[in-house]
């Protein structure tokens, strides 16, 4: 209820200030929604797209290193039996 009251209060404030033009009204609504979205994202501690792509690249690099180390480990385990 408090969230809807907040939005209604924002709309009332917009109309009180005399923002009649559609562009001004839509820009104001979008800015209110963006600020709310940013607050929610901040509270949820969600990463940005850049951070996510950087982490994905780091994970790929680590997976390649792991595969390379596993191959080297498998090659070293293979031993040839000596003839007596």
C-alpha positions as CSV (number, residue, x, y, z in Angstrom):
1,X,0.0,0.0,0.0
2,X,2.8,2.4,0.8
3,X,4.4,1.8,-2.6
4,X,1.2,2.6,-4.4
5,X,0.7,5.7,-2.2
6,X,4.2,6.8,-3.1
7,X,3.5,6.6,-6.8
8,X,0.1,8.4,-6.4
9,X,1.8,11.1,-4.4
10,X,4.4,11.5,-7.2
11,X,1.6,11.8,-9.9
12,X,-0.2,14.4,-7.7
13,X,3.0,16.4,-7.4
14,X,3.5,16.3,-11.2
15,X,0.0,17.6,-11.8
16,X,0.4,20.3,-9.1
17,X,3.5,21.6,-10.8
18,X,1.6,22.0,-14.0
19,X,3.3,19.5,-16.2
20,X,0.7,19.3,-18.9
21,X,2.7,18.3,-21.9
22,X,2.8,14.6,-22.7
23,X,6.6,14.5,-23.2
24,X,7.2,16.1,-19.8
25,X,4.8,13.8,-18.1
26,X,6.2,10.7,-19.8
27,X,9.8,11.7,-19.0
28,X,8.9,12.3,-15.3
29,X,7.1,8.9,-15.1
30,X,10.1,7.2,-16.6
31,X,12.5,8.8,-14.3
32,X,10.4,7.8,-11.3
33,X,10.2,4.2,-12.5
34,X,14.0,4.1,-13.2
35,X,14.8,5.4,-9.7
36,X,12.5,2.7,-8.2
37,X,14.1,0.0,-10.4
38,X,17.6,1.2,-9.3
39,X,16.6,1.0,-5.7
40,X,15.3,-2.5,-6.1
41,X,18.4,-3.7,-7.9
42,X,20.6,-2.1,-5.3
43,X,18.7,-3.9,-2.5
44,X,18.9,-7.2,-4.4
45,X,22.6,-6.7,-5.1
46,X,22.3,-7.8,-8.7
47,X,25.3,-7.3,-10.9
48,X,25.3,-5.1,-14.0
49,X,25.7,-6.5,-17.5
50,X,29.4,-5.4,-17.7
51,X,30.2,-7.3,-14.5
52,X,28.3,-10.4,-15.6
53,X,30.2,-10.5,-19.0
54,X,33.5,-10.0,-17.2
55,X,32.8,-12.8,-14.8
56,X,31.7,-15.1,-17.7
57,X,35.0,-14.5,-19.5
58,X,36.9,-15.2,-16.4
59,X,35.0,-18.5,-15.9
60,X,35.7,-19.5,-19.5
61,X,39.4,-18.8,-19.1
62,X,39.5,-20.9,-15.9
63,X,37.7,-23.8,-17.5
64,X,40.2,-23.8,-20.4
65,X,43.1,-23.9,-17.8
66,X,41.4,-26.7,-16.0
67,X,41.0,-28.8,-19.2
68,X,44.6,-28.1,-20.1
69,X,45.9,-29.2,-16.7
70,X,43.7,-32.4,-16.9
71,X,45.2,-33.3,-20.2
72,X,48.7,-32.8,-18.9
73,X,47.9,-34.9,-15.9
74,X,46.4,-37.7,-18.0
75,X,49.6,-37.7,-20.2
76,X,51.9,-38.0,-17.2
77,X,49.9,-41.0,-15.7
78,X,50.4,-43.1,-18.8
79,X,53.5,-45.2,-18.2
80,X,55.2,-47.7,-20.5
81,X,56.0,-51.1,-19.0
82,X,59.7,-52.0,-19.1
83,X,60.8,-55.2,-20.6
84,X,63.2,-57.3,-18.5
